[in-house]
Amino acid sequence: MKCLVVIVLFSSVWAWPSDFSEYDGPSFAQRQQDINRLLYKVDDILQFAELKEVADNFDPEADLSSYSDGGEAVKHLLTELRDHRLLKKHHWFSLFNKRQREEALILFDVFMHCKTWQATINNAAFFRERMNEGEFVYAIYAALVHTDLGRGIVLPPLYEVTPHLFANSEVIHKAYTAQMTRTPGKFQMEFTGSKKNPEQRVAYFGEDIGLNTHHVTWHLDFPFWWDDIYGYHLDRKGELFFWAHHQLTVRFDIERLSNHLNFVDELYWDKPIREGFAPHTAYRYGGEFPARPDNVEFTDVTGLVRVRDMIIYESRIRDAIALGYITAADGSHINIRDEHGIDHLGNIIESSAYSPNLEYYGALHNEAHILLGRQGDPKGKFKLQPGVMEHFETATRDPAFFRLHKHIDNIFKEHKDTLPPYTKEQLEFTGVVLDEIVVNGPLETYFEDFEFSLINAVDHNPEFGEVDVSAVVKRLNHKPFNLNIEITNENVDNKHAVVRVYLCPTTDANGVELSLEKARWNCIELDKFWTKPGPHRKLRRQFLIPQASSRSSQQSTRQSTRELKFISRSSTEDAAFPIGCFFRKDAKKAWV
């Protein structure tokens, strides 16, 4: 029997302030309804008379005082629209396509400069009817995440707004048939692949719609294109890029161990991509996502990415790690052997707009996604659409995603290994002692049915209305358990502390004991919470690890994507990986 060690760490912290001032404008209910209606049947014309009237009659340039930039962004977008330079409707959209991203961000810029909710909604209704659907959805989601006008709004789950990116094409076809025959239906969605493929054992993780939504939402919170001209700085963005994807990768490894698979291997630019992938997923407009056979050699993507450039960029990044500094565009050196080093390194690896030298260090992560996504048609000979790796919604479905991020994770570890160890003074929490931790409840998981709507996946004739169509998929859940933690504060004053709970593997898939270093690097953050032990007293607290079904049961078909984020944008603390399922009851390895 293999075991996992539960490690509890606690340390002193500062309390982060938050400012949630009263909103002056339409009621919350009205704002929520506006967003729900704008995103309903986003591939069709507006279905609600009031918004449709706004879309038909609103003039974005009529009152430029409603924009904080004097209307510069909206005038720019209208010029592009009138000159027919924008992507047409009913066409696929990818954030990794430079021009398509630029168009979406022009609309995002318009939303960010709207002074009032009414100005936001008027522009949203107007441009929804005139711009590409994918660009519109991305722009409005990003704006609501990053503008004060979006505070409190529950964003509809993307798996119901754009279900083609989350559901298998077989299920989508059944939904269309149900709509055409006027027959309501619930359709079981299976995972891709077959038992002949060992990676099929963990398809439930990479293809989980909650994980897919979490991944795209994280990149909405911390977009690689973000510029501080939008109003504020994304603190520790590069570090959080490392932490989020590190946790994603090691969590995948834990799932592999519970399914008799060893840790995922990293990929190499000069070696074949071992695992192929057939997505069984289709664009709403543009055909099926391209497949990739086994053992494909990396090939240059014509006009976009060259393999040799990836090797060069990575070599320069590794040189920076070895030297202990990054060379900025002006030739100055940025030290990465301090507490900010991981943040700088994350910025050049992703690479984000925060990179101090984009020309020299390139965009290793982002271009790797394009390179992997286009290996089915690297020369563009067959005019295939972008692959799943070129969408944050679908990327984790491809096993190559985790091989890529294992490779990137190892680059970060190379940097971590150059840093001096923490001192005793840095690690200890003077006068505060963890006396006892007890786990109550079974540490077991199980699969349960999860239903989500496919209404937005199909077209309908208003004369005949629509029928209820939905997909049902097996998702991992866990039985509820809690932690009883006893802490003693021997100091004379209160101590504000954060407790982090980690879950760590002790053996590999073959039962070989892991070294402490290997086990430490593969720990997953199970939970994190604040506490405040008083002076000269023991603190006995019971912290419940909530059952995943409390967040993602049948009711969660209306769940906010914000519930799936690692971290709120007002916080700068690390956050735990949110998928709440950690143990396999039916596995021979009992995770305890």
C-alpha positions in Angstrom: 0.0 0.0 0.0 1.4 3.4 -1.0 0.8 6.4 1.2 0.7 10.1 1.0 2.1 12.3 3.7 -0.1 15.2 4.7 2.1 18.2 5.6 0.8 21.3 7.4 2.7 24.5 7.3 1.8 27.7 9.0 3.5 31.1 9.0 2.9 34.7 10.0 1.2 36.9 7.3 -0.1 40.3 6.6 -3.8 40.8 6.1 -4.4 42.1 2.6 -6.9 45.0 2.4 -9.8 45.0 0.0 -12.1 47.8 -1.1 -15.6 46.8 -2.1 -17.3 50.2 -2.1 -21.0 50.5 -2.9 -21.8 50.4 -6.6 -23.8 53.3 -7.9 -25.9 52.2 -10.9 -28.4 49.6 -11.9 -29.3 46.9 -9.4 -27.2 43.8 -9.2 -30.1 41.7 -10.4 -30.4 43.9 -13.5 -26.7 43.8 -14.3 -26.7 40.0 -13.9 -29.7 39.7 -16.2 -27.9 41.9 -18.8 -24.9 39.6 -18.9 -26.9 36.4 -19.0 -29.0 37.7 -21.9 -25.9 39.0 -23.8 -24.3 35.5 -23.6 -27.4 33.5 -24.4 -27.2 32.0 -27.9 -24.1 34.1 -28.6 -23.8 32.6 -32.1 -27.3 33.9 -33.0 -28.9 37.3 -33.0 -30.0 38.8 -29.7 -33.1 37.1 -28.4 -34.3 39.9 -26.2 -36.2 42.9 -27.6 -34.7 45.6 -25.4 -31.1 44.6 -26.1 -31.9 44.0 -29.8 -33.3 47.6 -30.0 -30.1 48.9 -28.4 -28.0 46.9 -30.9 -29.9 48.3 -33.8 -30.1 51.9 -32.8 -27.2 52.7 -30.5 -24.4 55.0 -31.8 -21.2 54.4 -29.9 -19.8 57.8 -30.9 -22.9 59.8 -29.9 -21.7 60.6 -26.4 -17.9 60.4 -26.1 -18.1 61.7 -22.5 -19.2 58.3 -21.4 -15.7 57.0 -22.0 -12.7 57.7 -19.8 -10.4 58.0 -22.8 -12.7 60.4 -24.7 -13.8 57.6 -27.0 -10.4 56.9 -28.6 -10.8 53.1 -28.2 -14.4 53.0 -29.6 -13.4 55.2 -32.6 -10.5 52.9 -33.3 -12.8 49.9 -33.3 -15.5 51.5 -35.4 -12.8 52.4 -38.0 -11.7 48.8 -38.2 -15.4 47.8 -38.5 -16.3 50.2 -41.2 -13.1 49.3 -43.2 -14.1 45.6 -43.0 -10.9 44.6 -41.3 -12.4 42.6 -38.5 -12.8 38.9 -38.4 -16.1 37.8 -39.9 -18.8 36.2 -37.8 -19.2 32.4 -37.7 -15.5 31.8 -37.8 -13.2 30.1 -35.3 -11.3 32.4 -32.8 -8.0 31.7 -31.1 -6.3 33.9 -28.6 -3.0 32.6 -30.0 -3.8 34.2 -33.4 -2.1 37.6 -33.1 -4.6 39.5 -35.3 -7.7 37.9 -33.8 -6.3 38.7 -30.3 -5.7 42.3 -31.3 -9.3 42.7 -32.4 -10.7 41.2 -29.2 -8.5 43.5 -27.2 -9.7 46.6 -29.0 -13.2 45.7 -27.9 -11.9 44.9 -24.4 -10.3 48.4 -24.4 -13.7 49.9 -25.2 -15.3 48.1 -22.2 -12.5 49.1 -19.9 -13.0 52.8 -20.7 -16.8 52.8 -20.2 -17.6 54.9 -17.3 -21.1 53.5 -16.5 -22.8 50.1 -16.7 -25.2 51.4 -19.3 -22.4 52.5 -21.6 -20.9 49.0 -21.2 -24.1 47.2 -22.0 -24.9 49.5 -24.9 -21.5 48.9 -26.5 -21.7 45.1 -25.7 -25.1 44.8 -27.5 -23.9 46.9 -30.5 -20.7 45.0 -31.1 -22.1 41.6 -30.2 -24.2 41.8 -33.4 -21.3 43.0 -35.5 -18.1 41.2 -34.4 -16.9 37.7 -34.3 -18.6 35.7 -31.5 -15.4 34.3 -30.1 -13.8 37.7 -29.9 -16.9 39.2 -28.3 -17.1 36.4 -25.6 -13.4 36.8 -24.8 -13.5 40.6 -24.6 -16.5 40.8 -22.3 -15.3 38.0 -20.0 -11.9 39.7 -19.7 -13.5 43.1 -19.1 -15.8 41.9 -16.4 -12.9 40.2 -14.6 -10.7 43.2 -14.7 -13.1 46.2 -14.3 -14.8 47.5 -11.2 -18.1 47.4 -13.1 -17.9 43.6 -13.1 -17.7 43.2 -9.4 -20.3 40.8 -8.1 -21.3 39.6 -11.5 -21.6 35.8 -11.7 -20.1 34.9 -15.1 -22.0 32.1 -16.8 -19.9 28.9 -17.0 -18.0 28.8 -20.3 -18.9 25.2 -20.8 -22.5 26.3 -21.3 -21.8 29.5 -23.2 -19.4 27.8 -25.7 -20.2 24.1 -25.2 -18.5 23.1 -28.5 -15.1 23.7 -26.8 -16.0 21.4 -23.9 -18.3 18.6 -25.2 -17.4 15.8 -27.6 -18.7 16.2 -31.2 -20.7 13.0 -30.9 -22.8 14.6 -28.1 -23.2 17.8 -30.0 -24.5 15.8 -33.0 -27.0 14.1 -30.8 -28.1 17.5 -29.4 -28.7 18.7 -33.0 -30.8 15.7 -33.8 -32.9 16.2 -30.7 -33.5 19.8 -31.6 -34.5 18.9 -35.2 -36.8 16.1 -34.1 -38.2 18.1 -31.2 -37.2 15.4 -28.8 -35.6 16.5 -25.4 -32.7 14.5 -24.3 -29.8 13.9 -21.9 -26.7 12.4 -23.6 -23.9 10.5 -21.9 -20.5 12.0 -22.8 -17.6 9.6 -22.9 -13.9 10.4 -22.7 -11.8 10.2 -25.9 -9.5 7.3 -26.8 -9.7 3.6 -26.0 -8.3 1.1 -23.5 -5.5 0.4 -25.9 -4.1 3.8 -25.0 -2.7 3.9 -21.4 -3.3 7.7 -21.3 -7.0 7.0 -21.5 -6.8 6.1 -17.8 -6.4 9.7 -16.8 -8.6 11.3 -19.6 -11.2 12.0 -16.9 -8.7 14.6 -15.5 -7.5 16.4 -18.7 -11.0 16.4 -20.2 -12.8 17.5 -17.0 -15.0 20.5 -17.9 -14.3 22.1 -14.5 -10.5 21.8 -15.1 -10.9 23.2 -18.6 -12.9 26.1 -17.3 -10.4 26.7 -14.4 -7.5 26.8 -16.9 -9.1 29.4 -19.2 -10.3 31.4 -16.2 -6.8 31.5 -14.7 -5.5 32.9 -18.0 -8.3 35.5 -18.0 -7.3 36.6 -14.5 -3.6 36.7 -15.5 -3.5 37.2 -19.3 -0.2 37.2 -21.0 -1.1 40.3 -23.0 -1.9 42.4 -19.9 -0.5 45.9 -19.9 -0.6 48.2 -16.8 -2.1 51.0 -18.9 -5.4 49.2 -18.1 -5.3 50.6 -14.6 -3.3 48.4 -12.2 -0.3 46.0 -12.0 -0.9 42.2 -11.8 1.3 41.5 -8.8 3.5 38.4 -8.9 2.0 37.4 -12.2 5.1 35.6 -13.4 5.4 33.7 -10.1 1.8 32.8 -10.2 2.2 31.5 -13.7 4.8 29.1 -12.3 2.8 28.1 -9.3 -0.5 27.5 -11.1 1.0 25.3 -13.8 3.3 23.6 -11.3 0.3 22.6 -9.2 -1.6 21.5 -12.3 1.3 19.3 -13.4 2.0 17.6 -10.1 -1.7 17.1 -9.6 -1.8 15.3 -13.0 1.1 13.2 -11.7 -0.8 12.2 -8.6 -3.7 11.1 -10.8 -1.3 9.0 -12.9 0.1 7.3 -9.8 -3.5 6.3 -8.7 -4.0 4.7 -12.1 -0.8 2.7 -12.2 1.0 5.2 -14.4 4.3 6.8 -13.6 5.1 10.5 -13.5 4.6 12.1 -16.9 7.7 12.5 -19.0 8.7 15.9 -20.3 8.9 16.6 -24.0 12.0 17.6 -25.9 12.2 19.7 -29.1 14.6 17.2 -30.8 12.6 14.1 -29.9 9.2 12.8 -31.2 6.0 13.7 -29.5 5.3 10.2 -28.1 1.6 10.4 -27.6 -0.8 11.2 -30.4 -4.2 12.6 -29.8 -7.6 12.6 -31.4 -9.8 15.3 -29.8 -13.2 14.1 -30.9 -14.2 17.8 -30.6 -15.4 20.2 -33.3 -15.5 24.0 -33.7 -18.9 25.5 -33.9 -17.8 26.9 -37.3 -14.8 25.4 -39.0 -14.8 21.6 -38.7 -13.1 19.1 -36.4 -10.1 19.9 -34.2 -7.1 18.4 -36.0 -5.7 15.0 -34.7 -2.0 14.1 -34.2 -0.6 10.6 -34.6 1.9 9.0 -32.3 5.6 9.7 -32.5 5.4 12.9 -34.6 8.7 14.8 -35.0 8.5 18.5 -34.2 8.3 20.5 -37.5 8.4 24.2 -38.1 5.0 25.8 -38.4 5.3 27.9 -41.6 5.2 31.6 -40.8 4.6 31.2 -37.1 7.1 29.1 -35.1 10.5 27.5 -35.9 11.8 24.6 -33.7 15.3 26.0 -33.7 14.0 29.3 -32.2 12.4 27.3 -29.4 15.8 25.7 -28.7 17.6 29.1 -28.8 15.1 30.8 -26.5 15.3 27.9 -24.0 19.1 28.1 -24.1 19.1 31.8 -23.3 16.7 31.2 -20.4 18.9 28.5 -19.0 21.9 30.8 -19.4 20.1 33.4 -17.4 19.4 30.8 -14.6 23.1 29.8 -14.6 24.3 33.4 -14.5 21.7 34.5 -11.9 20.4 37.4 -13.9 18.2 38.3 -16.9 19.4 40.8 -19.5 16.9 43.5 -20.0 16.3 45.2 -23.4 18.4 48.1 -22.4 21.4 45.8 -21.5 21.0 46.1 -17.8 20.9 43.0 -15.5 17.9 41.9 -13.5 18.9 39.8 -10.5 16.9 36.5 -10.2 18.7 35.2 -7.1 16.3 37.0 -4.8 12.6 36.7 -3.7 11.5 38.4 -7.0 13.5 36.2 -9.3 10.8 33.6 -9.9 8.5 36.4 -10.9 10.9 37.7 -13.5 11.6 34.2 -14.8 7.9 33.4 -15.2 7.5 36.6 -17.2 10.1 35.6 -19.7 9.1 32.0 -20.0 5.4 32.6 -20.6 6.2 35.2 -22.1 4.0 38.0 -21.0 3.9 41.7 -21.8 5.9 42.0 -18.5 8.9 40.4 -20.1 11.9 42.8 -19.8 13.3 41.5 -23.1 10.8 39.8 -25.4 13.0 40.0 -28.5 15.8 38.1 -26.8 14.0 35.6 -24.6 11.0 35.0 -27.0 7.7 33.5 -25.9 8.7 29.9 -25.0 5.4 28.8 -23.5 3.0 30.6 -25.8 4.8 29.6 -29.0 5.1 26.0 -27.7 1.3 25.9 -27.6 1.1 27.0 -31.2 3.9 24.5 -32.2 2.1 21.6 -30.6 -1.3 22.7 -31.9 -0.2 22.8 -35.5 1.7 19.5 -35.8 -1.2 18.0 -37.6 -0.7 20.4 -40.6 2.4 22.4 -39.9 2.8 23.7 -43.5 -0.9 24.7 -43.8 -1.2 22.3 -46.8 -4.8 21.3 -45.8 -5.9 24.6 -44.2 -6.7 22.9 -40.9 -7.9 24.9 -38.0 -5.8 25.5 -34.9 -5.4 22.4 -32.6 -6.7 22.0 -29.1 -3.4 23.4 -27.7 -4.2 26.8 -29.2 -7.2 27.3 -26.9 -7.0 27.5 -23.1 -10.4 25.9 -23.0 -9.2 22.7 -24.7 -5.5 22.5 -24.1 -5.5 20.1 -21.1 -7.3 17.5 -23.2 -4.1 16.8 -25.0 -1.6 14.6 -23.1 1.2 16.7 -24.7 0.0 19.7 -22.6 1.3 18.0 -19.4 4.5 16.9 -21.1 5.1 20.5 -22.2 4.4 21.8 -18.7 6.6 19.2 -17.1 9.4 20.5 -19.4 8.7 24.1 -18.3 8.3 23.1 -14.7 11.8 21.5 -14.8 13.2 24.8 -16.1 11.7 26.5 -13.0 13.2 23.8 -10.8 16.6 24.4 -12.3 16.3 28.0 -11.1 15.0 26.9 -7.7 17.9 24.6 -7.2 20.3 27.6 -7.6 18.8 29.4 -4.6 20.3 29.1 -1.1 18.2 27.1 1.3 15.9 28.9 3.7 17.5 29.7 7.1 16.0 28.5 10.4 15.0 32.1 11.1 13.1 32.3 7.8 11.2 29.1 8.4 10.3 29.2 12.1 7.2 30.8 13.5 8.6 31.8 16.9 6.3 30.9 19.8 3.7 29.2 17.7 3.6 25.4 17.8 1.5 22.9 15.8 0.6 20.3 18.4 -1.6 17.9 16.5 -3.4 17.3 13.3 -6.1 14.7 12.9 -7.9 13.7 9.7 -11.5 12.7 10.2 -13.5 11.0 7.5 -12.7 8.6 4.7 -10.1 9.8 2.2 -11.9 8.3 -0.8 -13.0 9.4 -4.2 -15.7 8.3 -6.6 -17.2 9.2 -9.9 -20.6 10.9 -10.2 -22.8 12.2 -13.0 -22.6 15.9 -13.8 -25.1 17.4 -16.1 -24.7 20.6 -18.1 -26.8 22.3 -20.7 -26.3 22.1 -24.5 -28.9 24.7 -25.3 -26.3 27.1 -26.7 -24.7 24.4 -28.8 -27.6 24.1 -31.3 -29.5 26.4 -33.6 -33.2 26.7 -33.3 -36.2 28.2 -35.2 -38.0 30.8 -33.0 -41.2 29.7 -34.6 -40.9 26.2 -33.0 -38.8 27.2 -29.9 -36.1 25.0 -28.4 -36.1 21.7 -26.5 -34.1 20.8 -23.4 -30.8 19.1 -24.4 -27.9 18.4 -22.0 -24.8 16.3 -21.6 -24.0 14.0 -18.7 -20.4 13.3 -17.9 -18.6 11.3 -15.2 -16.6 13.6 -12.9 -14.4 12.8 -9.9 -15.7 13.7 -6.5 -14.6 12.9 -2.9 -16.3 12.0 0.3 -16.3 14.8 2.9 -13.5 14.9 5.5 -12.1 17.5 7.8 -8.9 18.4 9.6 -8.7 18.9 13.3 -5.7 21.1 14.0 -4.4 22.2 17.4 -2.1 25.2 17.6 -0.4 26.7 20.7 0.6 30.4 20.7 3.2 31.0 23.5 3.5 34.6 22.6 2.0 37.6 24.6 0.1 38.9 21.6 -2.2 37.6 18.8 -0.6 36.1 15.8 -2.1 36.4 12.3 -1.2 33.2 10.5 -2.0 31.2 7.3 -2.1 27.5 7.4 -1.3 25.5 4.2 -2.0 21.8 3.9 0.0 19.8 1.4 -0.5 16.3 0.1 2.7 14.5 -1.0 3.4 11.1 -2.7 5.9 8.8 -1.0 6.4 6.1 -3.8 6.2 6.0 -7.6 3.9 3.7 -9.6 6.2 0.8 -9.1 6.3 1.1 -5.3 9.8 2.6 -5.2 10.2 5.0 -2.4 10.7 8.6 -3.5 13.5 10.7 -2.2 12.5 13.6 0.0 13.5 16.1 -2.8 11.3 14.2 -5.4 8.4 13.9 -3.0 8.6 17.6 -1.9 8.5 18.9 -5.5 5.5 16.8 -6.2 3.3 18.0 -3.3 -0.1 19.4 -4.1 -1.6 22.2 -2.0 -4.7 20.7 -0.6 -6.0 23.7 1.3 -5.1 27.1 2.7 -6.9 29.2 5.4 -6.3 32.0 7.8 -6.3 31.8 11.6 -5.4 34.0 14.5 -4.3 32.1 17.7 -4.5 34.3 20.8 -1.7 34.8 23.3 -0.8 32.0 25.8 -3.6 29.7 24.6 -4.3 26.7 22.5 -6.4 27.0 19.4 -8.5 24.0 18.5 -10.0 24.5 15.1 -11.9 22.1 12.8 -11.5 22.9 9.2 -13.8 21.2 6.8 -12.5 20.2 3.3 -15.8 20.7 1.5 -17.1 18.0 -0.7 -16.6 18.9 -4.4 -20.3 18.4 -4.9 -21.0 21.4 -2.8 -19.5 23.4 -5.6 -20.1 21.3 -8.7 -23.2 19.2 -8.2 -26.2 19.3 -10.4 -26.8 22.8 -9.3 -23.5 23.9 -10.7 -24.8 24.1 -14.2 -25.1 27.8 -13.4 -21.8 27.9 -11.5 -19.7 31.0 -11.8 -16.3 30.5 -13.4 -15.0 32.7 -10.7 -15.4 29.8 -8.3 -12.8 27.9 -10.3 -10.1 30.5 -10.1 -6.8 30.0 -8.2 -6.9 33.4 -6.8 -8.9 36.6 -6.8 -7.2 39.6 -8.6 -7.3 41.6 -5.3 -5.1 39.1 -3.6 -1.4 38.3 -4.0 -1.2 35.1 -1.9 -0.7 31.7 -3.4 -3.9 29.8 -3.7 -4.8 26.1 -3.7 -5.6 24.0 -6.7 -9.4 23.9 -6.6 -10.3 20.5 -8.0 -11.5 18.8 -4.8 -10.8 15.1 -5.5 -7.7 13.5 -4.3 -8.1 9.8 -3.5 -9.1 6.7 -5.4 -11.1 4.1 -3.4 -10.7 1.4 -6.1 -7.0 1.9 -6.5 -4.5 -0.5 -4.8 -2.8 2.6 -3.6 -4.6 4.0 -0.6 -3.9 7.7 -0.4 -3.8 8.5 3.4 
